[in-house]
């Protein structure tokens, strides 16, 4: 079975590329596990000082491959997104990688893309990017950190607008609300992300990692209670008739008809 994720060294920087362009880089269980393994390499190799995560092809990711992943979520809960290892790319269900990660996004940047962006430290977007947090249009709710982090990082109103409507937004809006830190021409996002990661890697590693760790303590003090609530509520939502309708409508490429049950 071919790898769904490429891993490449660039000096002190690790390049992690999602490589399922034929599926618009949708994450199935294999992709989740391979991304988590790559984050483990970044975390545990003392010579690596920063990471870059990106998507090969025209899109970062169309989101989760729900037909493959949803059964695992129903069985394991939100921890299914962690990849099962020590280091969780979303920094919720396992340990967050202790080194900075810069993200480059383009094209479709749906659902888990936003949640991964909220877990990363710097985000560079191509100006053709199309963000959307689509879970409620699929009969479920975000479970990779958007409900925890978006209100704090983007502001309550900005977060609720996109979490509760599934509305699409572009690079300019993402920059306005603080989801991305730079906007560049399409095709330039990965090079710029690499430049930023290399700049970080030239700084003192212990100081960088301590700065990141201290900032996370300040930001994430309230996350645990919300994460615990998510573990409690998610099984009811994923087992609902609306969730089944959401997946069916996605597979059948039609508008979902929800009944609230």
Helices and strands as residue ranges (DSSP letters): E 5-10, E 13-18, G 21-23, H 29-44, E 50-55, H 66-76, G 77-82, E 100-105, E 108-110, H 112-119, E 122-126, E 130-132, G 135-138, H 146-154, H 156-165, H 171-177, E 182-184, H 189-201, H 205-220, H 223-238, H 241-252
